Amino acid sequence: MIRIDTNYILRYLVNDNIEMADIAEEIITKKNIFISNEILAEVIYVLFGVYKISKPQIADSILKLINFENISTLDYNINKKALEIFKTKNLDFVDCLLCAYSNQDKVITFDKKLNKCIKDS
């Protein structure tokens, strides 16, 4: 299993450096890959903040990626739920993860937007 870094995923998704994108594609599509939640959060942060990609587009791209048979994450169902929340809520991805976790664990916060998400889920 290979733990993959943010820049591999970014090169693969945005294809802004052909040489690196080709290398990333070879690894991402053919090797057994683990993507941690920290890396997912960083990828989403960069796609949204730097590349100005819309939340629904980001969520769809990441969901497609983590659906590859050779890719695993810490908890697929939590990541899927967090991506669904990310599409529609004014929350960053880490808060969306916490909101998704609130269905199985008690999550406490002083963040009003996150509390609303927790109560709504």
N, CA, C and O atoms as a GROMACS GRO file, in nm:
protein
  484
    1MET      N    1   0.085  -0.118   0.000
    1MET     CA    2   0.000   0.000   0.000
    1MET      C    3   0.089   0.124   0.000
    1MET      O    4   0.189   0.130   0.072
    2ILE      N    5   0.052   0.220  -0.080
    2ILE     CA    6   0.126   0.347  -0.091
    2ILE      C    7   0.039   0.458  -0.033
    2ILE      O    8  -0.076   0.475  -0.072
    3ARG      N    9   0.097   0.535   0.060
    3ARG     CA   10   0.030   0.658   0.108
    3ARG      C   11   0.068   0.768   0.011
    3ARG      O   12   0.186   0.794  -0.014
    4ILE      N   13  -0.032   0.832  -0.043
    4ILE     CA   14  -0.007   0.931  -0.148
    4ILE      C   15  -0.018   1.072  -0.091
    4ILE      O   16  -0.098   1.099  -0.001
    5ASP      N   17   0.064   1.161  -0.144
    5ASP     CA   18   0.068   1.300  -0.099
    5ASP      C   19  -0.026   1.386  -0.183
    5ASP      O   20  -0.068   1.348  -0.292
    6THR      N   21  -0.057   1.502  -0.129
    6THR     CA   22  -0.147   1.598  -0.192
    6THR      C   23  -0.106   1.630  -0.336
    6THR      O   24  -0.191   1.632  -0.425
    7ASN      N   25   0.023   1.654  -0.358
    7ASN     CA   26   0.065   1.701  -0.491
    7ASN      C   27   0.041   1.596  -0.600
    7ASN      O   28   0.016   1.633  -0.714
    8TYR      N   29   0.047   1.468  -0.566
    8TYR     CA   30   0.015   1.364  -0.666
    8TYR      C   31  -0.132   1.374  -0.706
    8TYR      O   32  -0.165   1.368  -0.824
    9ILE      N   33  -0.218   1.389  -0.607
    9ILE     CA   34  -0.362   1.397  -0.636
    9ILE      C   35  -0.393   1.524  -0.715
    9ILE      O   36  -0.471   1.520  -0.810
   10LEU      N   37  -0.332   1.634  -0.676
   10LEU     CA   38  -0.356   1.760  -0.748
   10LEU      C   39  -0.310   1.751  -0.894
   10LEU      O   40  -0.382   1.792  -0.985
   11ARG      N   41  -0.190   1.698  -0.914
   11ARG     CA   42  -0.142   1.684  -1.053
   11ARG      C   43  -0.237   1.597  -1.134
   11ARG      O   44  -0.267   1.628  -1.249
   12TYR      N   45  -0.284   1.489  -1.074
   12TYR     CA   46  -0.376   1.398  -1.142
   12TYR      C   47  -0.508   1.468  -1.174
   12TYR      O   48  -0.559   1.454  -1.285
   13LEU      N   49  -0.563   1.542  -1.079
   13LEU     CA   50  -0.694   1.603  -1.099
   13LEU      C   51  -0.691   1.726  -1.189
   13LEU      O   52  -0.780   1.743  -1.273
   14VAL      N   53  -0.590   1.812  -1.172
   14VAL     CA   54  -0.591   1.937  -1.249
   14VAL      C   55  -0.508   1.930  -1.377
   14VAL      O   56  -0.523   2.013  -1.466
   15ASN      N   57  -0.419   1.830  -1.385
   15ASN     CA   58  -0.343   1.805  -1.507
   15ASN      C   59  -0.272   1.931  -1.557
   15ASN      O   60  -0.273   1.960  -1.677
   16ASP      N   61  -0.212   2.006  -1.465
   16ASP     CA   62  -0.148   2.132  -1.501
   16ASP      C   63   0.002   2.119  -1.528
   16ASP      O   64   0.069   2.216  -1.564
   17ASN      N   65   0.053   2.000  -1.508
   17ASN     CA   66   0.192   1.969  -1.543
   17ASN      C   67   0.188   1.830  -1.604
   17ASN      O   68   0.180   1.730  -1.532
   18ILE      N   69   0.194   1.822  -1.735
   18ILE     CA   70   0.171   1.697  -1.808
   18ILE      C   71   0.263   1.585  -1.761
   18ILE      O   72   0.218   1.473  -1.741
   19GLU      N   73   0.390   1.615  -1.744
   19GLU     CA   74   0.486   1.512  -1.703
   19GLU      C   75   0.449   1.455  -1.565
   19GLU      O   76   0.444   1.333  -1.547
   20MET      N   77   0.423   1.544  -1.469
   20MET     CA   78   0.385   1.498  -1.336
   20MET      C   79   0.248   1.432  -1.336
   20MET      O   80   0.225   1.334  -1.264
   21ALA      N   81   0.156   1.486  -1.415
   21ALA     CA   82   0.021   1.428  -1.422
   21ALA      C   83   0.026   1.285  -1.476
   21ALA      O   84  -0.047   1.199  -1.428
   22ASP      N   85   0.111   1.260  -1.573
   22ASP     CA   86   0.126   1.124  -1.628
   22ASP      C   87   0.181   1.028  -1.523
   22ASP      O   88   0.133   0.916  -1.512
   23ILE      N   89   0.280   1.073  -1.448
   23ILE     CA   90   0.337   0.989  -1.340
   23ILE      C   91   0.230   0.963  -1.234
   23ILE      O   92   0.213   0.850  -1.189
   24ALA      N   93   0.159   1.068  -1.195
   24ALA     CA   94   0.055   1.054  -1.092
   24ALA      C   95  -0.055   0.959  -1.139
   24ALA      O   96  -0.103   0.876  -1.062
   25GLU      N   97  -0.095   0.972  -1.264
   25GLU     CA   98  -0.200   0.885  -1.318
   25GLU      C   99  -0.157   0.738  -1.314
   25GLU      O  100  -0.236   0.651  -1.278
   26GLU      N  101  -0.033   0.712  -1.350
   26GLU     CA  102   0.019   0.575  -1.348
   26GLU      C  103   0.011   0.516  -1.208
   26GLU      O  104  -0.030   0.401  -1.190
   27ILE      N  105   0.049   0.593  -1.108
   27ILE     CA  106   0.046   0.546  -0.970
   27ILE      C  107  -0.099   0.534  -0.920
   27ILE      O  108  -0.138   0.430  -0.866
   28ILE      N  109  -0.177   0.639  -0.938
   28ILE     CA  110  -0.313   0.644  -0.884
   28ILE      C  111  -0.404   0.539  -0.946
   28ILE      O  112  -0.492   0.486  -0.878
   29THR      N  113  -0.384   0.508  -1.070
   29THR     CA  114  -0.475   0.413  -1.136
   29THR      C  115  -0.428   0.268  -1.129
   29THR      O  116  -0.506   0.176  -1.156
   30LYS      N  117  -0.301   0.245  -1.092
   30LYS     CA  118  -0.250   0.108  -1.101
   30LYS      C  119  -0.195   0.050  -0.971
   30LYS      O  120  -0.174  -0.071  -0.963
   31LYS      N  121  -0.171   0.132  -0.871
   31LYS     CA  122  -0.114   0.084  -0.745
   31LYS      C  123  -0.221   0.088  -0.636
   31LYS      O  124  -0.320   0.159  -0.648
   32ASN      N  125  -0.199   0.013  -0.530
   32ASN     CA  126  -0.288   0.020  -0.413
   32ASN      C  127  -0.250   0.145  -0.334
   32ASN      O  128  -0.137   0.158  -0.285
   33ILE      N  129  -0.345   0.235  -0.322
   33ILE     CA  130  -0.322   0.368  -0.266
   33ILE      C  131  -0.407   0.388  -0.141
   33ILE      O  132  -0.523   0.347  -0.136
   34PHE      N  133  -0.348   0.452  -0.041
   34PHE     CA  134  -0.423   0.498   0.076
   34PHE      C  135  -0.419   0.650   0.078
   34PHE      O  136  -0.312   0.710   0.066
   35ILE      N  137  -0.536   0.712   0.093
   35ILE     CA  138  -0.545   0.857   0.104
   35ILE      C  139  -0.600   0.890   0.242
   35ILE      O  140  -0.713   0.855   0.274
   36SER      N  141  -0.519   0.957   0.323
   36SER     CA  142  -0.562   0.994   0.459
   36SER      C  143  -0.660   1.112   0.453
   36SER      O  144  -0.666   1.185   0.354
   37ASN      N  145  -0.734   1.130   0.561
   37ASN     CA  146  -0.827   1.243   0.569
   37ASN      C  147  -0.754   1.376   0.563
   37ASN      O  148  -0.805   1.474   0.508
   38GLU      N  149  -0.633   1.380   0.620
   38GLU     CA  150  -0.555   1.504   0.616
   38GLU      C  151  -0.521   1.542   0.472
   38GLU      O  152  -0.525   1.659   0.435
   39ILE      N  153  -0.487   1.443   0.392
   39ILE     CA  154  -0.454   1.468   0.252
   39ILE      C  155  -0.579   1.510   0.176
   39ILE      O  156  -0.574   1.603   0.095
   40LEU      N  157  -0.691   1.441   0.200
   40LEU     CA  158  -0.817   1.482   0.134
   40LEU      C  159  -0.849   1.627   0.167
   40LEU      O  160  -0.885   1.705   0.079
   41ALA      N  161  -0.835   1.663   0.294
   41ALA     CA  162  -0.865   1.801   0.336
   41ALA      C  163  -0.773   1.901   0.266
   41ALA      O  164  -0.818   2.007   0.223
   42GLU      N  165  -0.645   1.867   0.256
   42GLU     CA  166  -0.551   1.958   0.191
   42GLU      C  167  -0.580   1.971   0.042
   42GLU      O  168  -0.575   2.081  -0.013
   43VAL      N  169  -0.611   1.860  -0.024
   43VAL     CA  170  -0.646   1.864  -0.166
   43VAL      C  171  -0.768   1.954  -0.188
   43VAL      O  172  -0.768   2.039  -0.277
   44ILE      N  173  -0.870   1.934  -0.106
   44ILE     CA  174  -0.992   2.014  -0.120
   44ILE      C  175  -0.965   2.161  -0.093
   44ILE      O  176  -1.017   2.247  -0.163
   45TYR      N  177  -0.885   2.190   0.008
   45TYR     CA  178  -0.848   2.328   0.040
   45TYR      C  179  -0.780   2.395  -0.080
   45TYR      O  180  -0.813   2.508  -0.114
   46VAL      N  181  -0.687   2.326  -0.142
   46VAL     CA  182  -0.614   2.382  -0.256
   46VAL      C  183  -0.705   2.396  -0.378
   46VAL      O  184  -0.702   2.498  -0.447
   47LEU      N  185  -0.785   2.295  -0.406
   47LEU     CA  186  -0.875   2.303  -0.522
   47LEU      C  187  -0.973   2.419  -0.508
   47LEU      O  188  -1.001   2.489  -0.606
   48PHE      N  189  -1.024   2.439  -0.388
   48PHE     CA  190  -1.120   2.546  -0.365
   48PHE      C  191  -1.054   2.682  -0.355
   48PHE      O  192  -1.096   2.778  -0.419
   49GLY      N  193  -0.948   2.690  -0.275
   49GLY     CA  194  -0.886   2.820  -0.247
   49GLY      C  195  -0.792   2.870  -0.353
   49GLY      O  196  -0.787   2.990  -0.380
   50VAL      N  197  -0.717   2.781  -0.415
   50VAL     CA  198  -0.617   2.822  -0.514
   50VAL      C  199  -0.673   2.812  -0.656
   50VAL      O  200  -0.662   2.906  -0.735
   51TYR      N  201  -0.732   2.698  -0.688
   51TYR     CA  202  -0.781   2.675  -0.824
   51TYR      C  203  -0.923   2.728  -0.846
   51TYR      O  204  -0.970   2.733  -0.960
   52LYS      N  205  -0.991   2.768  -0.738
   52LYS     CA  206  -1.125   2.828  -0.745
   52LYS      C  207  -1.227   2.735  -0.812
   52LYS      O  208  -1.315   2.779  -0.886
   53ILE      N  209  -1.214   2.607  -0.785
   53ILE     CA  210  -1.308   2.508  -0.837
   53ILE      C  211  -1.428   2.504  -0.744
   53ILE      O  212  -1.413   2.517  -0.622
   54SER      N  213  -1.547   2.486  -0.799
   54SER     CA  214  -1.670   2.488  -0.718
   54SER      C  215  -1.676   2.367  -0.625
   54SER      O  216  -1.619   2.262  -0.653
   55LYS      N  217  -1.746   2.386  -0.515
   55LYS     CA  218  -1.761   2.278  -0.418
   55LYS      C  219  -1.823   2.152  -0.480
   55LYS      O  220  -1.771   2.042  -0.458
   56PRO      N  221  -1.932   2.164  -0.556
   56PRO     CA  222  -1.988   2.042  -0.616
   56PRO      C  223  -1.890   1.970  -0.710
   56PRO      O  224  -1.883   1.848  -0.711
   57GLN      N  225  -1.816   2.047  -0.787
   57GLN     CA  226  -1.716   1.988  -0.876
   57GLN      C  227  -1.606   1.916  -0.799
   57GLN      O  228  -1.565   1.806  -0.835
   58ILE      N  229  -1.560   1.979  -0.692
   58ILE     CA  230  -1.457   1.918  -0.608
   58ILE      C  231  -1.510   1.789  -0.546
   58ILE      O  232  -1.445   1.685  -0.553
   59ALA      N  233  -1.626   1.797  -0.486
   59ALA     CA  234  -1.684   1.680  -0.420
   59ALA      C  235  -1.702   1.564  -0.518
   59ALA      O  236  -1.670   1.450  -0.486
   60ASP      N  237  -1.752   1.594  -0.636
   60ASP     CA  238  -1.772   1.489  -0.738
   60ASP      C  239  -1.639   1.427  -0.781
   60ASP      O  240  -1.629   1.306  -0.797
   61SER      N  241  -1.538   1.510  -0.800
   61SER     CA  242  -1.406   1.460  -0.842
   61SER      C  243  -1.342   1.373  -0.734
   61SER      O  244  -1.285   1.268  -0.764
   62ILE      N  245  -1.351   1.417  -0.610
   62ILE     CA  246  -1.291   1.340  -0.500
   62ILE      C  247  -1.368   1.210  -0.479
   62ILE      O  248  -1.308   1.106  -0.454
   63LEU      N  249  -1.499   1.217  -0.487
   63LEU     CA  250  -1.580   1.095  -0.471
   63LEU      C  251  -1.547   0.994  -0.580
   63LEU      O  252  -1.534   0.874  -0.553
   64LYS      N  253  -1.533   1.041  -0.701
   64LYS     CA  254  -1.494   0.952  -0.811
   64LYS      C  255  -1.358   0.888  -0.782
   64LYS      O  256  -1.339   0.769  -0.804
   65LEU      N  257  -1.265   0.968  -0.732
   65LEU     CA  258  -1.131   0.918  -0.700
   65LEU      C  259  -1.135   0.811  -0.592
   65LEU      O  260  -1.074   0.705  -0.607
   66ILE      N  261  -1.206   0.838  -0.482
   66ILE     CA  262  -1.205   0.741  -0.372
   66ILE      C  263  -1.291   0.618  -0.402
   66ILE      O  264  -1.292   0.522  -0.326
   67ASN      N  265  -1.363   0.622  -0.512
   67ASN     CA  266  -1.439   0.505  -0.556
   67ASN      C  267  -1.354   0.407  -0.638
   67ASN      O  268  -1.399   0.295  -0.665
   68PHE      N  269  -1.234   0.447  -0.676
   68PHE     CA  270  -1.147   0.353  -0.748
   68PHE      C  271  -1.126   0.230  -0.659
   68PHE      O  272  -1.109   0.244  -0.538
   69GLU      N  273  -1.127   0.113  -0.719
   69GLU     CA  274  -1.110  -0.012  -0.643
   69GLU      C  275  -0.976  -0.020  -0.572
   69GLU      O  276  -0.966  -0.084  -0.467
   70ASN      N  277  -0.874   0.042  -0.626
   70ASN     CA  278  -0.739   0.034  -0.569
   70ASN      C  279  -0.710   0.143  -0.466
   70ASN      O  280  -0.599   0.149  -0.412
   71ILE      N  281  -0.808   0.228  -0.439
   71ILE     CA  282  -0.787   0.338  -0.345
   71ILE      C  283  -0.869   0.315  -0.218
   71ILE      O  284  -0.987   0.282  -0.224
   72SER      N  285  -0.802   0.333  -0.105
   72SER     CA  286  -0.874   0.322   0.022
   72SER      C  287  -0.851   0.448   0.105
   72SER      O  288  -0.752   0.519   0.088
   73THR      N  289  -0.946   0.472   0.194
   73THR     CA  290  -0.940   0.586   0.285
   73THR      C  291  -0.968   0.532   0.425
   73THR      O  292  -1.002   0.415   0.442
   74LEU      N  293  -0.953   0.618   0.524
   74LEU     CA  294  -0.975   0.576   0.661
   74LEU      C  295  -1.117   0.522   0.679
   74LEU      O  296  -1.135   0.416   0.739
   75ASP      N  297  -1.216   0.592   0.630
   75ASP     CA  298  -1.355   0.549   0.641
   75ASP      C  299  -1.432   0.602   0.520
   75ASP      O  300  -1.471   0.719   0.517
   76TYR      N  301  -1.452   0.517   0.423
   76TYR     CA  302  -1.516   0.557   0.298
   76TYR      C  303  -1.653   0.622   0.323
   76TYR      O  304  -1.682   0.728   0.266
   77ASN      N  305  -1.736   0.562   0.408
   77ASN     CA  306  -1.870   0.615   0.430
   77ASN      C  307  -1.868   0.754   0.493
   77ASN      O  308  -1.950   0.839   0.458
   78ILE      N  309  -1.777   0.776   0.585
   78ILE     CA  310  -1.764   0.909   0.646
   78ILE      C  311  -1.718   1.010   0.542
   78ILE      O  312  -1.771   1.121   0.534
   79ASN      N  313  -1.619   0.972   0.462
   79ASN     CA  314  -1.571   1.064   0.357
   79ASN      C  315  -1.680   1.094   0.256
   79ASN      O  316  -1.694   1.208   0.212
   80LYS      N  317  -1.756   0.994   0.217
   80LYS     CA  318  -1.866   1.014   0.122
   80LYS      C  319  -1.968   1.112   0.180
   80LYS      O  320  -2.010   1.205   0.112
   81LYS      N  321  -2.008   1.090   0.304
   81LYS     CA  322  -2.105   1.179   0.370
   81LYS      C  323  -2.047   1.321   0.382
   81LYS      O  324  -2.118   1.418   0.358
   82ALA      N  325  -1.920   1.332   0.420
   82ALA     CA  326  -1.857   1.464   0.433
   82ALA      C  327  -1.855   1.537   0.299
   82ALA      O  328  -1.877   1.658   0.294
   83LEU      N  329  -1.829   1.464   0.191
   83LEU     CA  330  -1.829   1.525   0.057
   83LEU      C  331  -1.970   1.571   0.017
   83LEU      O  332  -1.985   1.675  -0.046
   84GLU      N  333  -2.070   1.495   0.055
   84GLU     CA  334  -2.208   1.536   0.027
   84GLU      C  335  -2.242   1.663   0.103
   84GLU      O  336  -2.307   1.753   0.049
   85ILE      N  337  -2.200   1.671   0.228
   85ILE     CA  338  -2.222   1.792   0.309
   85ILE      C  339  -2.146   1.909   0.249
   85ILE      O  340  -2.200   2.020   0.239
   86PHE      N  341  -2.021   1.886   0.210
   86PHE     CA  342  -1.935   1.991   0.154
   86PHE      C  343  -1.998   2.057   0.032
   86PHE      O  344  -1.982   2.177   0.010
   87LYS      N  345  -2.068   1.979  -0.048
   87LYS     CA  346  -2.132   2.032  -0.170
   87LYS      C  347  -2.230   2.145  -0.140
   87LYS      O  348  -2.241   2.240  -0.217
   88THR      N  349  -2.300   2.134  -0.028
   88THR     CA  350  -2.414   2.223  -0.007
   88THR      C  351  -2.403   2.318   0.113
   88THR      O  352  -2.480   2.413   0.124
   89LYS      N  353  -2.309   2.292   0.201
   89LYS     CA  354  -2.299   2.374   0.323
   89LYS      C  355  -2.183   2.472   0.313
   89LYS      O  356  -2.086   2.449   0.242
   90ASN      N  357  -2.195   2.580   0.387
   90ASN     CA  358  -2.089   2.680   0.395
   90ASN      C  359  -1.991   2.641   0.507
   90ASN      O  360  -1.973   2.715   0.604
   91LEU      N  361  -1.930   2.523   0.490
   91LEU     CA  362  -1.834   2.471   0.586
   91LEU      C  363  -1.710   2.425   0.512
   91LEU      O  364  -1.717   2.386   0.395
   92ASP      N  365  -1.596   2.429   0.581
   92ASP     CA  366  -1.477   2.371   0.519
   92ASP      C  367  -1.485   2.219   0.533
   92ASP      O  368  -1.569   2.167   0.607
   93PHE      N  369  -1.400   2.148   0.463
   93PHE     CA  370  -1.410   2.002   0.459
   93PHE      C  371  -1.388   1.938   0.595
   93PHE      O  372  -1.452   1.837   0.626
   94VAL      N  373  -1.298   1.993   0.676
   94VAL     CA  374  -1.273   1.935   0.809
   94VAL      C  375  -1.400   1.942   0.894
   94VAL      O  376  -1.432   1.846   0.965
   95ASP      N  377  -1.471   2.052   0.888
   95ASP     CA  378  -1.598   2.062   0.960
   95ASP      C  379  -1.701   1.965   0.902
   95ASP      O  380  -1.782   1.908   0.976
   96CYS      N  381  -1.698   1.945   0.772
   96CYS     CA  382  -1.788   1.848   0.710
   96CYS      C  383  -1.757   1.706   0.759
   96CYS      O  384  -1.848   1.626   0.780
   97LEU      N  385  -1.628   1.676   0.777
   97LEU     CA  386  -1.591   1.547   0.834
   97LEU      C  387  -1.647   1.532   0.976
   97LEU      O  388  -1.704   1.428   1.010
   98LEU      N  389  -1.630   1.636   1.056
   98LEU     CA  390  -1.683   1.630   1.192
   98LEU      C  391  -1.835   1.613   1.192
   98LEU      O  392  -1.889   1.537   1.272
   99CYS      N  393  -1.903   1.682   1.103
   99CYS     CA  394  -2.047   1.668   1.092
   99CYS      C  395  -2.083   1.524   1.053
   99CYS      O  396  -2.176   1.466   1.109
  100ALA      N  397  -2.010   1.466   0.960
  100ALA     CA  398  -2.035   1.328   0.919
  100ALA      C  399  -2.008   1.232   1.035
  100ALA      O  400  -2.084   1.137   1.055
  101TYR      N  401  -1.902   1.255   1.111
  101TYR     CA  402  -1.871   1.171   1.227
  101TYR      C  403  -1.979   1.182   1.335
  101TYR      O  404  -1.995   1.090   1.416
  102SER      N  405  -2.052   1.292   1.338
  102SER     CA  406  -2.152   1.312   1.444
  102SER      C  407  -2.265   1.210   1.437
  102SER      O  408  -2.340   1.195   1.533
  103ASN      N  409  -2.277   1.139   1.326
  103ASN     CA  410  -2.379   1.034   1.316
  103ASN      C  411  -2.338   0.910   1.393
  103ASN      O  412  -2.423   0.825   1.423
  104GLN      N  413  -2.210   0.896   1.426
  104GLN     CA  414  -2.166   0.778   1.501
  104GLN      C  415  -2.101   0.814   1.635
  104GLN      O  416  -2.097   0.730   1.725
  105ASP      N  417  -2.051   0.935   1.648
  105ASP     CA  418  -1.985   0.978   1.772
  105ASP      C  419  -2.042   1.114   1.813
  105ASP      O  420  -2.093   1.190   1.730
  106LYS      N  421  -2.033   1.144   1.941
  106LYS     CA  422  -2.072   1.277   1.987
  106LYS      C  423  -1.961   1.375   1.948
  106LYS      O  424  -1.844   1.352   1.978
  107VAL      N  425  -1.999   1.482   1.882
  107VAL     CA  426  -1.906   1.587   1.842
  107VAL      C  427  -1.949   1.714   1.913
  107VAL      O  428  -2.065   1.754   1.906
  108ILE      N  429  -1.855   1.777   1.982
  108ILE     CA  430  -1.887   1.903   2.049
  108ILE      C  431  -1.801   2.015   1.991
  108ILE      O  432  -1.684   1.994   1.958
  109THR      N  433  -1.861   2.132   1.980
  109THR     CA  434  -1.792   2.245   1.921
  109THR      C  435  -1.859   2.375   1.965
  109THR      O  436  -1.976   2.375   2.005
  110PHE      N  437  -1.785   2.483   1.958
  110PHE     CA  438  -1.842   2.616   1.977
  110PHE      C  439  -1.880   2.680   1.844
  110PHE      O  440  -1.940   2.787   1.842
  111ASP      N  441  -1.846   2.615   1.734
  111ASP     CA  442  -1.872   2.666   1.600
  111ASP      C  443  -2.022   2.656   1.569
  111ASP      O  444  -2.077   2.546   1.564
  112LYS      N  445  -2.086   2.770   1.549
  112LYS     CA  446  -2.231   2.774   1.529
  112LYS      C  447  -2.273   2.703   1.400
  112LYS      O  448  -2.372   2.630   1.398
  113LYS      N  449  -2.198   2.725   1.291
  113LYS     CA  450  -2.233   2.660   1.165
  113LYS      C  451  -2.218   2.508   1.174
  113LYS      O  452  -2.300   2.433   1.122
  114LEU      N  453  -2.113   2.464   1.240
  114LEU     CA  454  -2.093   2.320   1.257
  114LEU      C  455  -2.201   2.262   1.348
  114LEU      O  456  -2.252   2.153   1.319
  115ASN      N  457  -2.236   2.330   1.455
  115ASN     CA  458  -2.344   2.283   1.542
  115ASN      C  459  -2.476   2.269   1.466
  115ASN      O  460  -2.550   2.173   1.488
  116LYS      N  461  -2.503   2.364   1.378
  116LYS     CA  462  -2.625   2.355   1.297
  116LYS      C  463  -2.621   2.232   1.207
  116LYS      O  464  -2.720   2.160   1.195
  117CYS      N  465  -2.507   2.208   1.145
  117CYS     CA  466  -2.491   2.091   1.060
  117CYS      C  467  -2.512   1.962   1.140
  117CYS      O  468  -2.579   1.870   1.093
  118ILE      N  469  -2.456   1.957   1.259
  118ILE     CA  470  -2.470   1.839   1.345
  118ILE      C  471  -2.618   1.817   1.380
  118ILE      O  472  -2.667   1.704   1.375
  119LYS      N  473  -2.686   1.924   1.416
  119LYS     CA  474  -2.828   1.912   1.452
  119LYS      C  475  -2.914   1.872   1.333
  119LYS      O  476  -3.013   1.801   1.349
  120ASP      N  477  -2.876   1.918   1.214
  120ASP     CA  478  -2.954   1.888   1.092
  120ASP      C  479  -2.930   1.747   1.039
  120ASP      O  480  -3.010   1.694   0.962
  121SER      N  481  -2.818   1.685   1.080
  121SER     CA  482  -2.786   1.554   1.021
  121SER      C  483  -2.847   1.439   1.098
  121SER      O  484  -2.829   1.323   1.060
   0.00000   0.00000   0.00000
